[in-house]
Amino acid sequence: MQDYLKIANSGMAWILCSVTIIITVLQAVLYMRMAKKTAAEAKLDPSVAKTSFRIGLISAIGPAMGVFIVMVGLMAAIGGPMAWLRLSIIGAAPTELTAATYGAQASGVELGGPGYGLTAMAVSWFAMALNGAGWLVFTGLFTPSLEKLRDKMSGGDTKWLIVLSGACSLGIFGYLNNNEIIKGGGSAVASICGALSMVFLVRCVVPKCPRLMEYSLGIAMIAGMACAVFFDTMAGK
């Protein structure tokens, strides 16, 4: 093991990173507890809240698998504790990998390549932290104003607000998928096959078996990933 990885994987690094992980888990538990309490106050049918939680849990499996794969790669370069920490609180694996790579390049070396030592690893860690800090500062300063901005844009019309929210979601996810399709290869195959699988499930399978609706997104994502793996394997990548 290289010298810098001995420090990156030291017991103290695991202890320090685990503090943030514990806080993150605690926040998630408190958030679920508050959601359950709010659902009761709003007199929401408990079965609806339970179904929504199950759908969210299942839908998270696909993205979590992608994050896990990137985390394994990052562990070899920046150590297990920091990879575990960053991908547990941020979750945007490509962003974290890019920040770590930029940190290494700023030191004049490639991430995990020859010459990547303790100083370069520290710069990678700093770049990843700085990247996340920008989002934290923005949400802390401007989140209270976003609700006022949304009300101003909708003019108090709830129907228009629903259309606006739906259009924004379509635009965001369309943009993200467009970037993957442009890459070509397995990325494009995953996006297209996942979308076609979702359409097939909703139009052909769910009407015959309505209980599959809550699992449809997770099944479509797994189908997309399986097609991408098959394509890359056949292409020899």
C-alpha positions as CSV (number, residue, x, y, z in Angstrom):
1,M,0.0,0.0,0.0
2,Q,1.3,3.5,-0.9
3,D,2.2,5.8,2.0
4,Y,-0.6,8.3,1.4
5,L,-3.2,5.5,1.4
6,K,-2.0,4.4,4.9
7,I,-3.0,7.9,6.1
8,A,-6.2,7.9,4.0
9,N,-7.3,4.5,5.4
10,S,-6.1,5.1,8.9
11,G,-8.3,4.5,11.9
12,M,-8.5,8.2,12.7
13,A,-9.8,8.9,9.2
14,W,-12.5,6.3,9.6
15,I,-13.6,7.8,13.0
16,L,-13.7,11.3,11.7
17,C,-15.7,10.4,8.6
18,S,-18.1,8.2,10.6
19,V,-19.1,11.3,12.6
20,T,-20.6,12.9,9.5
21,I,-22.2,9.7,8.4
22,I,-23.9,9.2,11.7
23,I,-25.2,12.8,11.5
24,T,-26.5,12.1,8.0
25,V,-28.3,8.9,9.1
26,L,-29.8,10.8,12.1
27,Q,-31.1,13.5,9.7
28,A,-32.7,10.9,7.5
29,V,-34.4,9.3,10.5
30,L,-35.7,12.7,11.8
31,Y,-36.9,13.6,8.3
32,M,-38.9,10.4,8.0
33,R,-40.3,10.9,11.5
34,M,-41.4,14.4,10.6
35,A,-42.9,13.2,7.3
36,K,-44.9,10.6,9.2
37,K,-46.1,13.1,11.7
38,T,-47.1,15.6,9.0
39,A,-49.0,12.9,7.1
40,A,-51.0,12.2,10.3
41,E,-51.7,15.9,10.8
42,A,-52.8,16.3,7.2
43,K,-55.1,13.2,7.7
44,L,-53.4,11.4,4.9
45,D,-54.3,7.8,4.5
46,P,-51.5,5.8,6.2
47,S,-51.5,3.3,3.3
48,V,-50.7,6.2,0.8
49,A,-47.7,7.3,3.0
50,K,-46.5,3.7,3.3
51,T,-46.7,3.1,-0.4
52,S,-44.9,6.4,-1.2
53,F,-42.1,5.4,1.1
54,R,-41.8,2.0,-0.5
55,I,-41.7,3.5,-4.0
56,G,-39.0,5.9,-3.0
57,L,-37.0,3.1,-1.4
58,I,-37.2,0.9,-4.5
59,S,-36.5,3.8,-6.9
60,A,-33.3,4.5,-4.9
61,I,-31.8,1.1,-5.6
62,G,-30.7,1.8,-9.2
63,P,-28.9,5.1,-8.5
64,A,-27.4,3.7,-5.4
65,M,-25.8,0.8,-7.4
66,G,-24.1,3.4,-9.7
67,V,-22.8,5.3,-6.7
68,F,-21.5,2.2,-5.1
69,I,-19.5,1.3,-8.2
70,V,-17.9,4.7,-8.3
71,M,-17.2,4.6,-4.6
72,V,-15.2,1.3,-5.1
73,G,-13.1,3.1,-7.8
74,L,-12.6,6.2,-5.6
75,M,-11.5,4.1,-2.6
76,A,-8.4,2.9,-4.5
77,A,-7.4,6.5,-5.2
78,I,-8.5,8.7,-2.2
79,G,-9.0,6.0,0.5
80,G,-12.1,4.3,1.8
81,P,-13.2,6.7,4.5
82,M,-13.3,9.8,2.3
83,A,-15.0,8.0,-0.6
84,W,-17.6,6.6,1.9
85,L,-18.1,10.1,3.4
86,R,-18.5,12.0,0.1
87,L,-20.8,9.6,-1.6
88,S,-22.9,9.2,1.5
89,I,-23.7,12.9,1.9
90,I,-23.6,14.1,-1.7
91,G,-24.5,11.0,-3.8
92,A,-23.7,12.6,-7.1
93,A,-20.9,10.1,-8.0
94,P,-19.9,11.8,-11.4
95,T,-19.6,15.2,-9.6
96,E,-17.4,13.8,-6.8
97,L,-15.2,11.9,-9.2
98,T,-14.8,15.0,-11.4
99,A,-13.9,17.1,-8.3
100,A,-11.3,14.5,-7.2
101,T,-9.9,14.4,-10.7
102,Y,-9.6,18.2,-11.0
103,G,-7.8,18.3,-7.6
104,A,-5.3,15.8,-8.9
105,Q,-4.8,17.7,-12.1
106,A,-4.3,20.9,-10.2
107,S,-1.3,19.1,-8.6
108,G,0.0,18.2,-12.0
109,V,-0.8,14.4,-11.8
110,E,-3.6,12.0,-12.7
111,L,-6.0,10.7,-10.1
112,G,-4.4,7.6,-8.6
113,G,-1.7,7.6,-11.3
114,P,2.1,7.9,-10.9
115,G,3.1,10.8,-8.7
116,Y,-0.3,10.9,-7.0
117,G,0.8,11.3,-3.3
118,L,-0.3,12.8,-0.1
119,T,-0.3,16.4,-1.3
120,A,-2.3,15.6,-4.4
121,M,-4.7,13.6,-2.4
122,A,-5.2,16.5,0.0
123,V,-6.0,18.8,-2.9
124,S,-8.5,16.2,-4.2
125,W,-10.2,16.2,-0.8
126,F,-10.2,20.0,-0.7
127,A,-11.7,20.2,-4.2
128,M,-14.5,17.7,-3.3
129,A,-15.3,19.7,-0.1
130,L,-15.3,23.0,-1.9
131,N,-17.6,21.7,-4.6
132,G,-20.1,20.6,-2.0
133,A,-19.8,23.8,0.0
134,G,-21.1,25.8,-3.0
135,W,-24.4,23.9,-3.0
136,L,-24.7,24.2,0.8
137,V,-24.2,28.0,0.8
138,F,-26.7,28.5,-2.1
139,T,-29.4,26.4,-0.4
140,G,-28.8,28.0,2.9
141,L,-29.0,31.5,1.5
142,F,-31.7,31.2,-1.1
143,T,-34.0,28.4,-0.2
144,P,-36.3,30.7,1.9
145,S,-36.7,32.9,-1.1
146,L,-37.5,30.1,-3.6
147,E,-41.0,29.6,-2.1
148,K,-41.8,33.3,-2.6
149,L,-40.4,33.2,-6.2
150,R,-42.5,30.1,-7.0
151,D,-45.7,31.8,-5.7
152,K,-44.9,35.0,-7.7
153,M,-44.3,33.0,-10.9
154,S,-47.5,31.0,-10.5
155,G,-49.6,34.0,-9.4
156,G,-51.4,31.8,-6.8
157,D,-52.9,29.6,-9.5
158,T,-52.4,26.0,-8.2
159,K,-53.2,24.4,-11.6
160,W,-50.6,26.5,-13.3
161,L,-48.2,25.6,-10.5
162,I,-48.7,21.9,-11.1
163,V,-48.0,22.4,-14.9
164,L,-44.9,24.5,-14.0
165,S,-43.5,21.9,-11.6
166,G,-44.1,19.1,-14.2
167,A,-42.5,21.1,-17.0
168,C,-39.5,21.9,-14.7
169,S,-39.1,18.2,-13.9
170,L,-39.3,17.2,-17.5
171,G,-36.7,19.8,-18.5
172,I,-34.3,18.7,-15.7
173,F,-34.5,15.0,-16.4
174,G,-34.5,15.5,-20.1
175,Y,-31.3,17.6,-19.9
176,L,-29.7,14.9,-17.7
177,N,-30.7,12.1,-20.1
178,N,-29.6,14.1,-23.1
179,N,-26.1,14.3,-21.8
180,E,-26.0,10.6,-21.4
181,I,-27.4,9.9,-24.8
182,I,-24.8,12.2,-26.4
183,K,-22.0,10.2,-24.8
184,G,-23.1,7.2,-26.9
185,G,-22.3,3.5,-26.2
186,G,-23.5,2.0,-23.0
187,S,-24.7,5.4,-21.6
188,A,-27.0,5.9,-24.5
189,V,-28.2,2.3,-24.5
190,A,-29.0,2.6,-20.7
191,S,-31.0,5.8,-21.2
192,I,-33.0,4.6,-24.2
193,C,-33.7,1.1,-23.0
194,G,-34.6,2.4,-19.5
195,A,-37.1,4.8,-21.1
196,L,-38.6,2.2,-23.4
197,S,-38.9,-0.3,-20.5
198,M,-40.8,2.3,-18.5
199,V,-43.2,3.0,-21.4
200,F,-43.7,-0.8,-21.9
201,L,-44.3,-1.4,-18.2
202,V,-46.8,1.5,-17.8
203,R,-48.7,0.8,-21.0
204,C,-48.7,-3.0,-21.2
205,V,-47.9,-4.5,-17.8
206,V,-49.3,-2.2,-15.1
207,P,-52.9,-2.2,-16.5
208,K,-52.9,-6.0,-15.9
209,C,-51.1,-5.9,-12.7
210,P,-51.5,-2.5,-10.9
211,R,-49.3,-3.4,-8.0
212,L,-46.3,-3.3,-10.3
213,M,-46.7,0.4,-10.7
214,E,-44.8,1.3,-7.6
215,Y,-41.9,-1.0,-8.8
216,S,-42.0,0.1,-12.4
217,L,-39.3,2.8,-12.1
218,G,-36.9,0.5,-10.3
219,I,-37.5,-2.3,-12.8
220,A,-37.0,0.1,-15.8
221,M,-33.7,1.3,-14.3
222,I,-32.4,-2.2,-13.8
223,A,-33.4,-3.1,-17.3
224,G,-31.6,-0.1,-18.7
225,M,-28.4,-1.0,-16.8
226,A,-28.6,-4.6,-17.9
227,C,-28.9,-3.6,-21.5
228,A,-25.9,-1.2,-21.1
229,V,-23.8,-4.0,-19.6
230,F,-24.8,-6.4,-22.4
231,F,-24.0,-3.8,-25.0
232,D,-20.6,-2.9,-23.5
233,T,-19.7,-6.6,-23.2
234,M,-20.6,-7.3,-26.8
235,A,-18.7,-4.3,-27.9
236,G,-15.6,-5.5,-25.9
237,K,-15.5,-2.5,-23.6
